[in-house]
């Protein structure tokens, strides 16, 4: 089943985010290579694709996992959590309708 993982950053997270980004992206690439990643990306802190020093306010991804528990465990092991980037993470089942 698909699961939505929405994470909200702590204030001024850009430096921690950039430091942990290679490890964070490597995990996403694994999901992609397994055909389990539907979408992934950050949410800019301002209304601009390149927020510059304003950074990001969070991240959204939708990926396939065997269960909610597996999705939660995957989210809990994210390098951004270990680096102190995320203040809170929400994991919910997701039903893809379109496209």
C-alpha positions, -999 to +999 in steps of 0.1 A: +000+000+000+010+036-005+019+058+025+023+095+028+051+107+050+049+144+058+077+159+079+079+194+093+113+211+099+125+228+130+132+265+126+164+274+107+170+238+096+189+245+064+224+239+077+214+205+093+194+196+062+223+202+038+247+182+060+224+152+061+211+155+025+234+129+008+223+102+032+187+112+030+187+112-008+205+078-009+175+062+010+150+078-014+170+065-044+168+030-029+130+033-028+130+047-064+152+019-077+128-007-060+099+009-078+083+020-045+086+058-047+057+078-061+068+113-053+093+130-029+105+165-023+109+194+001+084+222+008+101+256+004+097+280+034+087+308+010+067+308-022+097+302-045+111+270-060+146+281-049+141+296-014+178+303-009+187+310+027+150+308+037+154+271+033+126+246+037+097+240+060+094+203+056+092+174+032+066+152+015+069+117+001+046+090-010+060+055-011+049+019-010+054-002+021+040-035+034+024-019+064+019+013+083+044+000+109+070-005+082+064+030+068+067+045+103+099+026+110+114+038+077+104+074+085+118+071+120+152+060+106+155+090+082+189+108+084+171+141+088+156+129+121+190+119+133+204+153+122+176+172+141+160+186+109+125+174+115+103+186+144+075+161+137+067+134+112+032+122+101+028+089+084-006+080+070-020+055+044-025+071+010-049+060-018-037+071-052-066+080-074-052+102-102-034+102-125 
